[in-house]
């Protein structure tokens, strides 16, 4: 019978996290952020109340200053000024100044919990979502760029709230109050000149800042690229050293830094243009207002106090407006950074639980079945073709074959790192696609071929198989994995740090830590994916005996290159190009005299 690969459905694409954010509008980003803040609605409302109080007090300062100046404007020969100035005005002036600062600090104090709470919740959701994404996403990601995007996005929450709630909105409130006062107390021209200057200022600032945004985005992209390359180079430190490529890596990094410098210089040049234009508009508006006020004093329509008040109003308005370009740019940048982080949060999960999916129900060593399973990582490159086999409860099935035959893919599919495109995989008679991923993975323990450890202690890495395990349990697992004596011989013992990705340990030591970690988990289903490939012959034989003892009452899948490690398996599957070409016990396969027998003869002669 001729078997053929089915046409695999298209798989969802996952772009690199370091790429620019999708075309999400600023308003859409704000809408996405709002629910996180509204969880603290009473704090939000209280902060807004304090903010209005601060601005009312701030606007009251020039009014009191006017009355002080007019009161002190005595005729020659009159009473000394200090005796004429009402004490109430001085006290009121001081209280208004104090109230402005007090309301501002109360606003920040009340709203700090909302800001930090929103940032914490968003960061946690991103972290959880990244762990929930498929293995495909994590194989394609650029770690440095992605972490920089998350870092900027979290910082963007603080920046956006700080600049909008603490700067933009208060300034708008103050502008409205000042324009109303100027229109009511004086002629309409005062409010008109102020409004025209403000409109010109804001229009110019927004237009130039929008134009400048492209340079800022380019800077961020180049920054992420440089960071990604630097992290990638440092993670592959040994490879760089092996090939003596330090200068090559430095040149690559410097090329990115040079591109970043050019973008930064262009950004700074346009910033200088923006600042110069802003100051020109501010100076023109201020001169026009003071000319109008001075003319009013000369004509007797206004007092010196009115002149001082108008000048104070303009200074109070234009000082925060002087930072409008910076504020607008930072708000736009914060929105861009937040949009990138929200895009990460909204990346579709390639492998997701069905709504209301139950947990896997198993009580003892379960049966595992692959039924006509076909799978492709990419539609154009099928990996598995109609694979069918079963692992009876408490039995061991081994899979052997050449590299690229699809052996490790079986373990990935059983773990539901990917979903099959045809056929199904069942555990205890339940399709693993119909139950929760967490319950499937809880039931399986794996010793992978490529062991990666956390940059923490040996004890932490072993206990990772069973969080909360006692020291006695950790040591028992270490003894079973034949690594307890080595750990005890080190100065720090179980407190020994293993380094980034476990690089302080040898390959064999890392693999034994991984074996201990899985033994501590003690699941009903075990997967050994070349579990002893990095061990010497003596340790391999000792640990193989231990693994056989542990797997005796467990449902076990063994992936191996060395056939000597699987001779005791209840069934051995020989794979080639994604198909099972032979199956049977060790003696049966040798008797067939085909592929397995040839592989055995080759390995025996090599040994």
C-alpha positions in Angstrom: 0.0 0.0 0.0 1.4 3.4 -0.9 1.1 6.0 1.7 1.1 9.7 0.9 1.2 12.9 3.0 -2.0 14.8 3.3 -2.2 18.4 2.3 -1.6 20.3 5.5 -3.7 23.4 6.2 -2.0 26.7 6.4 -0.5 27.5 9.8 -0.8 30.9 11.3 2.2 33.1 10.8 4.0 34.7 13.6 6.1 37.7 12.9 9.1 38.7 14.9 8.3 40.7 18.0 11.0 43.2 17.0 9.1 44.3 14.0 7.1 47.6 14.1 3.7 47.5 15.6 0.6 47.0 13.5 -1.4 50.0 12.3 -3.2 50.5 15.6 -4.6 54.0 16.0 -3.6 56.1 19.1 -7.3 56.1 20.2 -7.5 52.3 19.9 -4.4 52.0 22.1 -6.0 54.4 24.7 -9.2 52.4 24.6 -7.1 49.2 25.3 -5.4 50.9 28.2 -8.5 52.5 29.8 -10.0 49.3 31.4 -6.7 48.7 33.4 -7.0 52.2 34.9 -10.7 52.1 35.4 -10.2 49.2 37.9 -9.1 52.1 40.1 -11.9 54.4 39.2 -12.2 56.1 42.6 -8.5 56.9 42.6 -8.9 58.2 39.1 -11.8 60.5 40.1 -10.0 61.6 43.3 -6.8 62.4 41.3 -8.8 64.5 38.8 -10.4 66.4 41.7 -7.0 67.2 43.2 -5.8 68.2 39.8 -8.6 70.7 39.3 -8.0 72.0 42.8 -4.3 72.5 42.1 -5.1 74.5 38.9 -7.7 76.7 40.6 -5.2 77.5 43.3 -2.5 78.2 40.7 -4.8 80.6 38.8 -5.7 82.3 42.0 -2.0 83.2 42.7 -1.8 86.0 39.9 -5.2 87.4 41.1 -3.9 87.8 44.7 -0.6 89.1 43.3 -2.6 91.8 41.4 -4.4 92.9 44.6 -1.1 93.0 46.5 0.5 95.3 43.9 -2.5 97.5 43.7 -2.7 97.8 47.5 1.0 98.7 47.7 0.6 101.4 45.0 0.3 104.2 47.6 0.8 107.9 46.9 4.0 109.8 48.1 3.7 110.7 51.7 1.3 107.9 52.6 1.7 105.2 55.2 4.6 102.7 54.8 3.7 100.0 52.4 4.2 97.2 54.9 1.6 98.7 57.2 -0.9 99.1 54.3 -0.6 95.6 52.8 -3.5 93.5 54.4 -2.1 90.6 56.3 -5.0 88.5 54.9 -3.7 88.9 51.3 -0.2 87.9 52.3 -1.5 84.8 54.2 -3.8 84.0 51.3 -1.0 84.3 48.8 1.1 81.9 50.8 -1.8 79.5 51.3 -2.5 79.4 47.5 1.1 78.7 46.7 1.1 75.9 49.3 -2.3 74.6 48.1 -0.9 74.3 44.5 1.9 72.0 45.7 -0.2 70.2 48.2 -3.0 69.3 45.7 -0.3 68.3 43.1 1.4 65.9 45.6 -2.0 64.5 46.7 -2.9 63.8 43.1 0.3 61.9 42.5 0.1 60.1 45.8 -3.5 59.0 45.2 -2.9 58.0 41.6 0.4 56.2 42.1 -1.4 52.9 43.1 -3.5 53.1 39.9 -0.4 53.7 37.7 1.7 50.9 39.3 -1.3 48.6 39.4 -2.1 49.0 35.7 1.6 48.5 34.7 1.9 45.4 36.9 -1.3 43.9 35.5 -0.3 44.6 31.9 3.3 43.2 32.4 1.9 40.0 34.0 -0.6 39.5 31.2 2.1 39.9 28.6 4.3 37.4 30.5 1.5 34.9 30.8 0.5 35.3 27.2 4.1 34.8 25.9 4.2 31.5 27.8 0.9 30.6 26.3 2.1 31.1 22.7 3.2 28.2 20.6 6.7 26.8 20.3 6.8 28.2 16.8 6.6 31.7 18.0 9.4 31.2 20.5 11.6 29.6 17.8 11.1 32.6 15.5 11.3 35.4 18.1 14.3 37.8 18.6 14.7 37.7 22.3 16.6 41.0 22.6 14.2 43.0 20.5 11.1 41.4 22.2 12.4 42.1 25.7 13.2 45.7 24.7 9.6 46.1 23.3 8.2 44.8 26.6 10.4 47.1 28.7 9.5 50.1 26.6 5.8 49.2 26.7 5.8 48.9 30.5 7.6 52.2 30.8 5.1 53.7 28.3 2.3 53.1 30.8 4.0 55.3 33.4 5.0 57.9 30.8 1.6 58.1 29.2 -0.2 58.6 32.5 2.5 60.9 33.8 2.6 63.2 30.8 -1.2 63.2 30.1 -2.7 63.3 33.6 0.1 65.4 35.2 0.9 67.8 32.3 -1.4 68.0 29.3 -4.8 67.8 31.1 -3.8 70.3 33.9 -2.4 72.7 31.3 -5.7 72.5 29.3 -7.7 73.2 32.5 -5.4 76.2 33.3 -5.7 77.6 29.7 -9.5 77.4 29.9 -9.5 79.2 33.3 -7.1 81.9 32.2 -9.0 82.6 28.9 -12.2 83.0 30.8 -10.7 85.4 33.3 -9.0 87.5 30.6 -12.2 87.7 28.6 -14.3 88.7 31.7 -11.9 91.1 33.4 -10.5 92.8 30.3 -11.4 93.3 26.7 -11.8 90.3 24.4 -8.4 91.0 22.7 -6.5 89.6 25.6 -8.3 86.3 25.3 -8.0 86.5 21.5 -4.3 87.1 21.4 -3.7 84.3 23.9 -6.0 81.9 22.0 -4.4 82.7 18.6 -0.9 82.2 20.1 -2.0 78.9 21.7 -3.6 77.6 18.5 -0.5 78.5 16.4 1.8 77.0 19.0 -0.2 73.7 19.3 -0.6 73.4 15.5 3.0 74.0 14.8 4.1 71.6 17.6 1.8 68.8 16.5 2.7 69.1 12.8 6.4 69.1 13.4 6.3 66.4 16.0 4.2 64.2 13.7 6.9 64.7 11.0 9.6 63.9 13.6 8.0 60.7 14.7 9.4 58.8 11.8 12.9 59.5 12.9 12.1 58.5 16.5 10.5 55.2 15.2 13.6 54.6 13.1 15.8 55.1 16.2 13.7 52.6 18.2 13.9 50.0 15.4 17.7 50.4 15.1 18.0 50.3 18.9 16.0 47.0 19.0 18.1 45.5 16.2 21.4 46.5 17.9 20.1 45.1 21.2 19.0 41.8 19.6 22.4 41.3 17.9 24.3 42.1 21.1 22.2 39.7 23.1 22.5 37.0 20.5 26.3 37.4 20.3 26.7 37.2 24.1 24.4 34.2 24.3 26.6 32.5 21.8 29.9 33.6 23.5 31.6 30.2 23.1 30.8 30.0 19.4 32.2 33.5 18.9 35.4 32.4 20.7 35.6 29.1 18.8 35.8 30.9 15.5 37.8 33.9 16.7 35.1 36.3 15.5 35.2 38.9 18.2 36.1 41.6 15.7 33.5 40.5 13.3 30.8 40.7 16.0 32.1 44.1 17.1 31.9 45.4 13.5 28.3 44.1 13.1 27.4 45.8 16.4 29.2 49.0 15.4 27.3 49.1 12.1 24.1 49.1 14.0 25.3 51.7 16.4 26.4 53.9 13.5 23.0 53.7 11.9 21.4 54.5 15.3 23.7 57.5 15.6 22.7 58.9 12.2 19.0 58.5 13.1 19.6 60.1 16.5 21.5 63.1 15.0 18.6 63.6 12.5 16.1 63.4 15.4 18.0 66.0 17.4 18.3 68.4 14.4 14.5 68.3 13.9 14.1 68.8 17.7 16.1 72.0 17.6 13.9 73.2 14.7 10.8 72.5 16.8 12.1 74.2 19.9 13.2 77.4 17.9 9.7 77.7 16.3 8.0 77.2 19.6 10.0 79.9 21.3 9.3 82.3 18.4 5.6 81.9 18.7 5.7 82.2 22.5 7.8 85.4 22.4 5.5 87.0 19.8 2.4 86.2 21.8 4.0 87.4 25.1 5.1 90.7 23.5 1.6 91.3 22.0 0.0 90.7 25.4 2.4 92.9 27.3 2.1 95.7 24.7 -1.7 95.6 25.1 -1.5 95.6 28.9 1.0 98.4 28.9 -1.2 100.5 26.7 -4.1 99.8 29.0 -2.1 101.1 32.0 -1.0 104.3 30.1 -4.7 104.9 29.1 -5.8 104.4 32.7 -8.0 101.4 31.8 -5.7 99.0 33.8 -3.7 99.2 36.9 -0.1 98.1 37.5 -1.5 95.1 39.3 -3.4 94.1 36.1 -0.2 94.3 34.2 1.6 92.1 36.7 -1.3 89.7 36.7 -1.3 89.4 32.9 2.4 88.8 32.8 2.1 86.2 35.6 -0.7 84.4 33.7 1.4 84.3 30.5 4.4 82.9 32.3 2.3 80.3 34.1 0.8 79.3 30.7 3.9 79.3 28.6 6.3 77.5 30.9 4.3 74.2 30.6 3.6 74.9 27.0 7.3 75.2 26.4 7.5 71.5 27.1 4.5 70.7 24.9 6.7 69.4 22.1 8.5 67.1 24.4 5.3 66.0 26.1 3.5 65.4 22.8 6.5 63.4 21.4 6.8 61.3 24.6 3.0 60.6 24.6 3.2 59.6 20.9 6.2 57.4 21.6 4.5 55.9 24.7 1.4 55.1 22.6 3.6 53.5 19.9 5.5 51.4 22.6 2.2 50.4 24.2 0.7 49.5 20.8 3.7 47.1 20.3 3.2 45.5 23.6 -0.6 45.2 23.1 0.2 43.6 19.7 2.2 41.0 21.6 -0.7 40.4 23.9 -3.0 39.9 21.0 -0.9 37.5 19.0 -3.2 34.5 18.3 -2.3 31.3 20.1 -1.6 28.6 17.5 -2.4 25.9 20.1 -5.3 26.9 22.3 -7.7 25.0 24.6 -11.2 24.5 23.4 -13.8 26.5 25.3 -14.8 24.6 28.5 -12.2 21.9 27.8 -12.0 19.4 30.8 -8.8 18.3 32.4 -7.2 15.0 31.3 -8.6 12.2 33.5 -6.0 9.5 34.3 -5.6 7.5 37.5 -2.7 5.2 36.7 -0.2 4.6 33.8 -2.4 5.4 30.8 -2.3 4.1 27.3 -1.0 6.5 24.6 -2.1 6.2 21.0 -1.0 7.9 17.8 -3.8 7.3 15.2 -3.0 8.2 11.5 -1.0 11.3 12.6 0.3 13.5 9.8 2.1 16.8 10.6 4.1 19.5 8.9 5.8 22.5 10.5 5.4 24.2 7.2 2.9 23.2 4.6 5.6 22.7 2.0 7.6 20.4 4.2 5.7 17.4 5.7 7.4 15.7 8.6 5.1 12.8 9.6 3.0 10.7 7.3 0.1 8.6 8.7 1.9 7.5 11.9 0.1 5.0 14.0 1.3 3.2 17.1 0.3 2.7 20.7 2.2 2.6 24.0 0.3 0.2 26.3 -0.1 1.2 30.0 3.2 0.7 31.9 5.1 -0.3 28.8 8.1 1.2 26.9 8.1 2.0 23.2 11.3 3.2 21.6 11.7 5.2 18.4 15.0 5.0 16.4 16.1 6.2 13.1 18.4 8.7 11.3 18.4 12.4 12.1 15.5 14.2 10.7 13.2 11.2 10.6 10.7 12.9 12.8 11.4 11.1 16.1 11.6 14.3 18.4 8.5 15.6 16.6 6.5 12.8 18.2 7.5 14.1 21.7 6.6 17.7 20.8 3.1 16.6 19.5 2.5 14.5 22.6 3.3 17.6 24.7 0.9 19.7 22.5 3.6 22.2 21.5 1.8 21.8 18.1 -1.5 20.4 17.1 -1.6 17.6 14.5 -3.1 18.5 11.1 -4.5 15.0 10.5 -5.3 12.1 12.8 -5.3 12.3 16.6 -3.3 11.5 19.7 -5.1 10.1 22.7 -4.0 9.5 26.3 -6.2 7.1 28.3 -8.7 7.2 25.4 -9.0 11.0 25.5 -8.0 13.2 22.5 -5.4 15.6 23.9 -6.9 18.4 21.7 -10.1 18.1 23.6 -8.6 18.5 27.1 -6.6 21.3 28.7 -2.9 21.6 27.7 -1.9 22.1 31.4 -3.4 18.8 32.4 -1.6 17.0 29.5 1.7 18.5 30.4 1.2 17.8 34.0 0.9 14.1 33.2 4.1 13.9 31.2 7.8 14.2 32.2 10.6 14.7 29.6 14.3 14.5 29.6 15.2 16.4 26.5 18.2 16.0 24.3 19.2 19.7 24.6 19.0 20.5 28.3 18.6 24.2 29.2 18.9 25.2 32.8 17.9 28.4 34.6 20.6 30.7 35.8 20.1 29.7 39.4 21.2 27.1 41.9 21.4 23.3 41.2 18.8 22.8 43.9 16.4 25.3 42.2 16.8 23.5 38.8 16.1 20.1 40.2 13.2 21.3 42.4 11.7 22.9 39.3 10.2 19.5 38.5 8.1 19.8 41.6 7.9 23.4 43.0 7.9 23.3 46.8 9.7 20.0 47.0 11.7 19.4 50.2 15.5 19.2 50.3 15.3 15.5 51.1 13.2 14.9 47.9 15.6 16.9 45.8 18.6 14.9 47.1 16.7 11.6 46.5 16.1 12.6 42.9 19.8 13.6 42.5 20.9 10.3 43.9 18.7 8.4 41.4 20.2 10.5 38.6 23.8 9.8 39.8 24.6 13.4 40.4 24.4 13.8 44.2 28.0 12.9 44.8 29.2 15.5 42.3 26.9 18.2 43.8 28.1 17.4 47.3 31.8 17.7 46.2 31.4 21.3 45.1 32.1 24.1 47.6 28.5 25.5 47.6 26.8 22.0 47.2 23.2 22.3 46.2 23.6 26.1 46.3 26.0 26.0 43.3 25.0 28.5 40.5 24.8 26.8 37.1 25.3 29.9 35.0 23.4 31.2 32.0 21.6 28.2 30.3 23.6 25.9 32.7 26.9 26.7 30.9 28.9 26.2 34.1 28.1 22.5 34.0 29.3 19.9 31.5 26.9 18.4 29.0 26.7 15.2 31.1 26.1 17.1 34.4 23.3 19.2 32.8 21.7 16.0 31.5 21.8 14.4 34.9 20.2 17.5 36.4 17.5 17.2 33.8 17.0 13.5 34.6 16.8 14.4 38.4 14.3 17.1 37.7 12.0 14.8 35.7 12.3 12.0 38.3 11.2 14.4 41.0 8.1 15.3 39.0 7.3 11.6 38.9 4.6 11.7 36.2 2.7 8.7 34.8 4.0 9.2 31.3 7.8 9.6 30.6 9.6 10.8 27.5 13.4 10.2 27.2 14.6 12.1 24.1 18.3 11.0 23.8 18.3 11.2 27.6 21.8 9.9 28.1 23.5 11.1 24.9 25.9 13.4 26.8 27.0 10.8 29.3 30.1 8.6 29.4 29.6 4.9 29.0 29.9 4.1 32.7 27.4 6.7 33.8 25.2 5.9 30.9 24.9 2.2 31.9 24.2 3.1 35.6 21.6 5.7 34.7 20.0 3.5 32.0 19.5 0.8 34.7 17.9 3.5 37.0 15.7 4.8 34.1 14.5 1.2 33.3 13.7 0.8 37.0 11.7 4.1 37.1 10.0 3.4 33.8 8.9 -0.1 34.8 5.4 1.0 35.8 5.1 4.1 33.6 4.0 4.6 30.0 7.3 5.5 28.4 8.4 6.8 25.0 12.1 6.6 24.3 13.8 8.5 21.4 17.3 7.2 20.8 20.2 7.1 18.3 22.2 4.5 20.3 20.3 1.2 19.8 22.0 -0.4 22.8 19.9 1.9 25.1 16.6 0.5 23.8 17.1 -3.2 23.5 14.8 -3.8 26.5 11.9 -1.8 25.0 8.6 -3.7 24.6 8.4 -2.4 21.0 10.9 -0.6 18.8 9.7 1.6 15.9 12.2 2.3 13.1 11.4 5.6 11.4 12.6 6.9 8.0 11.5 10.2 6.4 8.5 10.6 8.6 7.2 7.0 8.2 7.4 3.8 10.3 9.2 1.3 8.2 9.8 -1.4 10.8 8.4 -2.3 14.2 8.9 -5.1 16.7 11.1 -6.2 19.7 14.9 -6.1 19.4 15.3 -9.8 18.6 12.5 -9.7 16.0 14.0 -6.7 14.2 17.4 -8.3 14.1 15.8 -11.5 12.7 14.2 -9.4 9.9 17.7 -8.5 8.7 16.6 -5.1 7.3 17.1 -1.5 8.3 17.3 -2.0 12.1 19.7 -5.0 11.7 21.9 -2.8 9.5 21.9 0.0 12.0 22.7 -2.4 14.9 25.6 -4.0 12.9 27.0 -0.6 12.1 26.9 0.6 15.7 28.4 -2.6 17.1 31.3 -2.5 14.7 31.9 1.2 15.6 31.9 0.3 19.3 
